[in-house]
Amino acid sequence: MRPCLLGLLALLIACGEKPVEKPKESPRLPKITHFYGNAASVPKGESLTLCYGTENVDSVTITPSDDKDLRPALNRCIAHRPTKDTTYTMTAKGPGGETTAFFSVRVGPSSPKERVLIQSFLSLGSGPFNAGARVQLCYTTDGATAVSVQPAVPAKLAPGTNQCFTVTPEKTTTYVLSATTGDGGTDRMQVTVPIH
């Protein structure tokens, strides 16, 4: 009986029977996890903060936008100064296709009160980072008299252009940067540092 089985096996191999291959998984669709602005309306001449998050994405565009450094991120915010009522279109592209999201803002009369603007707040490097790794966070403010961040860091933060400080998070952490003026104007922006 055994020689018959061996003969049958040899016959199958000789006939070119190939094992069944699993079909390849199609690439996962790109995902915009969030896309929003910090206000539904802004006074004329002032800026809006737009925040977004993406997954399975290779490239990101926001129209209109002046930011030439848009990139995929779990959470990132940018500033834009709309001159009229505007609908922003975010397009995220990846191996699985593309997806879009929208956010609309109204532009009203100029505000008499001085307003702070955080122009940017981001991490250098996209991560994910190792627990306890040194990660540099950088920001630019315009018109602020004081700056702080939560969770708090030992470094003394100052308003200005291209200001940076270092954090060493043990787990994925969202840092919220706050900027204020002497007359009580405030602005906030956040960035998430992913840890694996």
The 8 nearest C-alpha neighbors of each residue, nearest first, counted from 0:
[[1, 3, 2, 4, 5, 6, 7, 8],
 [0, 2, 4, 3, 5, 6, 7, 8],
 [1, 3, 5, 4, 0, 6, 7, 8],
 [4, 2, 6, 0, 1, 5, 7, 8],
 [5, 3, 7, 1, 6, 2, 8, 0],
 [6, 4, 8, 2, 7, 3, 9, 1],
 [5, 7, 3, 9, 4, 8, 2, 10],
 [6, 8, 10, 4, 5, 9, 3, 11],
 [9, 7, 5, 11, 10, 6, 4, 12],
 [8, 10, 6, 12, 7, 11, 13, 5],
 [9, 11, 7, 13, 8, 12, 6, 14],
 [12, 10, 14, 8, 13, 9, 16, 7],
 [13, 11, 9, 15, 14, 10, 16, 8],
 [12, 14, 10, 15, 11, 9, 16, 8],
 [13, 15, 11, 12, 16, 10, 9, 17],
 [16, 14, 13, 12, 17, 11, 10, 18],
 [15, 17, 14, 12, 11, 18, 13, 19],
 [18, 16, 15, 19, 12, 20, 14, 11],
 [17, 19, 20, 16, 21, 15, 12, 11],
 [18, 20, 17, 21, 16, 22, 15, 23],
 [21, 19, 18, 22, 17, 23, 24, 16],
 [20, 22, 23, 19, 24, 18, 25, 17],
 [21, 23, 20, 24, 25, 19, 26, 18],
 [24, 22, 25, 21, 20, 26, 27, 19],
 [25, 23, 26, 22, 27, 21, 95, 28],
 [24, 26, 23, 27, 95, 28, 94, 22],
 [27, 25, 95, 94, 24, 28, 96, 93],
 [28, 26, 95, 25, 29, 55, 94, 93],
 [27, 29, 95, 96, 30, 26, 55, 93],
 [30, 28, 55, 56, 93, 97, 54, 95],
 [29, 31, 54, 53, 32, 28, 55, 98],
 [30, 32, 53, 33, 52, 54, 29, 91],
 [31, 33, 52, 53, 30, 54, 34, 51],
 [34, 32, 51, 52, 31, 35, 53, 50],
 [33, 35, 51, 50, 52, 100, 102, 31],
 [36, 34, 50, 49, 102, 33, 51, 37],
 [37, 35, 49, 38, 48, 50, 47, 39],
 [36, 38, 48, 47, 49, 35, 39, 50],
 [39, 37, 40, 36, 41, 47, 104, 48],
 [38, 40, 104, 105, 41, 36, 103, 37],
 [41, 39, 105, 104, 38, 106, 107, 42],
 [40, 42, 106, 107, 43, 105, 45, 38],
 [43, 41, 107, 109, 108, 110, 106, 45],
 [42, 44, 109, 108, 107, 45, 106, 41],
 [45, 43, 42, 109, 80, 82, 46, 81],
 [46, 44, 43, 42, 80, 41, 47, 81],
 [47, 45, 80, 79, 78, 48, 81, 44],
 [46, 48, 79, 78, 80, 49, 37, 36],
 [47, 49, 78, 37, 36, 77, 76, 79],
 [48, 50, 36, 77, 76, 35, 78, 47],
 [51, 49, 76, 35, 75, 34, 36, 77],
 [50, 52, 34, 33, 75, 74, 76, 35],
 [51, 53, 74, 73, 32, 33, 72, 31],
 [52, 54, 31, 32, 73, 30, 72, 71],
 [53, 55, 30, 56, 29, 31, 73, 32],
 [56, 54, 29, 93, 30, 27, 28, 53],
 [55, 57, 93, 29, 54, 92, 58, 71],
 [58, 56, 93, 92, 71, 55, 59, 91],
 [59, 57, 92, 56, 91, 70, 71, 93],
 [58, 60, 91, 70, 90, 71, 69, 92],
 [61, 59, 90, 89, 62, 69, 91, 58],
 [60, 62, 89, 88, 64, 63, 90, 87],
 [63, 61, 64, 88, 87, 89, 60, 86],
 [62, 64, 61, 87, 65, 88, 86, 79],
 [65, 63, 62, 66, 61, 79, 67, 60],
 [64, 66, 67, 79, 63, 62, 78, 61],
 [67, 65, 68, 64, 69, 77, 78, 79],
 [66, 68, 69, 65, 64, 70, 60, 61],
 [69, 67, 66, 70, 65, 59, 60, 77],
 [70, 68, 67, 59, 66, 60, 71, 58],
 [69, 71, 59, 58, 68, 72, 57, 60],
 [70, 72, 53, 59, 58, 56, 57, 69],
 [73, 71, 74, 52, 53, 75, 70, 125],
 [74, 72, 52, 53, 75, 191, 54, 71],
 [73, 75, 52, 72, 51, 191, 190, 50],
 [76, 74, 50, 51, 190, 72, 52, 73],
 [75, 77, 50, 49, 51, 48, 188, 189],
 [78, 76, 49, 48, 119, 50, 118, 79],
 [77, 79, 48, 118, 47, 49, 46, 119],
 [78, 80, 47, 46, 81, 64, 48, 77],
 [79, 81, 46, 45, 47, 82, 44, 78],
 [82, 80, 83, 79, 85, 46, 106, 84],
 [81, 83, 80, 43, 44, 106, 84, 85],
 [84, 82, 106, 81, 85, 105, 43, 107],
 [85, 83, 105, 106, 104, 86, 82, 81],
 [84, 86, 104, 103, 83, 87, 105, 81],
 [85, 87, 103, 102, 104, 88, 101, 84],
 [88, 86, 102, 101, 62, 103, 63, 85],
 [89, 87, 101, 62, 61, 100, 90, 86],
 [88, 90, 61, 100, 99, 60, 101, 87],
 [91, 89, 99, 60, 59, 98, 61, 88],
 [90, 92, 59, 98, 97, 58, 56, 99],
 [93, 91, 97, 58, 56, 57, 96, 29],
 [92, 94, 56, 57, 95, 29, 96, 55],
 [93, 95, 96, 26, 92, 27, 28, 56],
 [96, 94, 28, 26, 27, 93, 29, 97],
 [97, 95, 93, 94, 92, 28, 29, 98],
 [98, 96, 92, 91, 29, 93, 90, 95],
 [97, 99, 91, 90, 29, 92, 30, 96],
 [100, 98, 90, 89, 91, 88, 101, 97],
 [99, 101, 89, 88, 90, 34, 102, 98],
 [100, 102, 88, 87, 89, 86, 103, 99],
 [103, 101, 87, 86, 35, 104, 88, 36],
 [104, 102, 86, 85, 87, 101, 105, 39],
 [105, 103, 39, 40, 85, 84, 86, 106],
 [104, 106, 84, 40, 39, 107, 41, 85],
 [105, 107, 41, 84, 83, 40, 43, 42],
 [106, 108, 42, 43, 41, 105, 109, 40],
 [109, 107, 42, 43, 110, 106, 41, 44],
 [110, 108, 43, 42, 111, 107, 44, 45],
 [109, 111, 42, 112, 108, 43, 113, 45],
 [110, 112, 109, 113, 114, 42, 108, 43],
 [113, 111, 110, 114, 184, 182, 109, 183],
 [112, 114, 184, 111, 115, 182, 110, 180],
 [115, 113, 184, 112, 116, 185, 142, 180],
 [116, 114, 142, 143, 186, 185, 184, 179],
 [115, 117, 141, 118, 140, 186, 114, 142],
 [116, 118, 140, 119, 139, 141, 186, 115],
 [117, 119, 78, 139, 140, 116, 77, 141],
 [120, 118, 138, 139, 117, 77, 121, 78],
 [119, 121, 138, 137, 188, 190, 139, 189],
 [122, 120, 137, 136, 190, 119, 138, 123],
 [121, 123, 136, 135, 124, 137, 125, 134],
 [122, 124, 135, 136, 121, 125, 134, 137],
 [125, 123, 126, 122, 134, 135, 127, 128],
 [124, 126, 127, 123, 72, 122, 192, 128],
 [127, 125, 128, 124, 193, 192, 194, 129],
 [126, 128, 193, 194, 195, 125, 129, 192],
 [127, 129, 126, 194, 195, 193, 130, 132],
 [128, 130, 132, 194, 195, 131, 127, 169],
 [131, 129, 169, 132, 194, 170, 168, 128],
 [130, 132, 167, 169, 168, 129, 133, 170],
 [133, 131, 167, 129, 130, 134, 128, 168],
 [134, 132, 167, 166, 165, 131, 135, 168],
 [135, 133, 166, 165, 167, 132, 136, 123],
 [134, 136, 165, 123, 164, 122, 166, 137],
 [137, 135, 122, 163, 164, 121, 165, 123],
 [138, 136, 163, 162, 121, 120, 161, 122],
 [139, 137, 120, 119, 162, 161, 163, 121],
 [138, 140, 160, 161, 119, 118, 159, 117],
 [141, 139, 117, 159, 118, 158, 116, 160],
 [140, 142, 116, 143, 117, 115, 159, 139],
 [141, 143, 115, 140, 116, 144, 180, 114],
 [144, 142, 180, 179, 115, 145, 141, 178],
 [143, 145, 180, 179, 158, 181, 142, 146],
 [146, 144, 179, 143, 178, 158, 157, 180],
 [145, 147, 178, 177, 157, 158, 156, 179],
 [148, 146, 177, 176, 156, 178, 145, 149],
 [147, 149, 176, 151, 175, 150, 177, 174],
 [150, 148, 151, 175, 174, 176, 147, 152],
 [149, 151, 148, 174, 152, 175, 173, 172],
 [150, 152, 149, 148, 153, 147, 174, 154],
 [151, 153, 154, 150, 148, 166, 149, 155],
 [154, 152, 155, 151, 166, 156, 165, 164],
 [155, 153, 152, 156, 164, 165, 151, 166],
 [156, 154, 153, 157, 152, 147, 164, 146],
 [157, 155, 146, 154, 147, 158, 164, 162],
 [156, 158, 146, 145, 159, 155, 162, 144],
 [159, 157, 140, 146, 143, 145, 144, 156],
 [160, 158, 140, 139, 162, 157, 161, 141],
 [159, 161, 139, 162, 140, 138, 158, 141],
 [162, 160, 139, 138, 137, 163, 159, 140],
 [161, 163, 138, 137, 160, 139, 159, 164],
 [164, 162, 137, 136, 138, 161, 135, 165],
 [163, 165, 136, 135, 137, 154, 166, 162],
 [166, 164, 135, 134, 136, 133, 167, 163],
 [165, 167, 134, 133, 168, 135, 164, 152],
 [168, 166, 131, 133, 132, 134, 169, 165],
 [169, 167, 131, 170, 166, 130, 172, 171],
 [168, 170, 130, 131, 167, 171, 194, 132],
 [171, 169, 194, 168, 172, 130, 193, 195],
 [172, 170, 193, 194, 192, 168, 173, 191],
 [171, 173, 192, 191, 170, 174, 168, 193],
 [172, 174, 191, 190, 192, 175, 189, 171],
 [175, 173, 190, 189, 149, 150, 191, 172],
 [176, 174, 189, 149, 148, 188, 177, 173],
 [175, 177, 148, 188, 187, 147, 189, 174],
 [178, 176, 187, 147, 146, 186, 148, 175],
 [177, 179, 146, 186, 185, 145, 143, 187],
 [180, 178, 185, 143, 145, 184, 144, 115],
 [181, 179, 144, 143, 184, 182, 183, 115],
 [180, 182, 183, 144, 179, 184, 143, 145],
 [181, 183, 180, 184, 113, 112, 179, 114],
 [184, 182, 180, 181, 185, 179, 113, 114],
 [185, 183, 180, 114, 179, 182, 115, 113],
 [186, 184, 179, 178, 115, 183, 180, 114],
 [185, 187, 178, 115, 177, 116, 117, 179],
 [188, 186, 177, 176, 178, 175, 189, 185],
 [187, 189, 176, 175, 120, 76, 177, 117],
 [190, 188, 175, 174, 176, 173, 191, 187],
 [189, 191, 174, 173, 75, 74, 121, 192],
 [190, 192, 173, 172, 74, 174, 193, 73],
 [191, 193, 172, 171, 173, 194, 190, 122],
 [194, 192, 171, 127, 126, 191, 128, 172],
 [195, 193, 171, 128, 127, 170, 129, 130],
 [194, 127, 129, 128, 193, 130, 170, 171]]
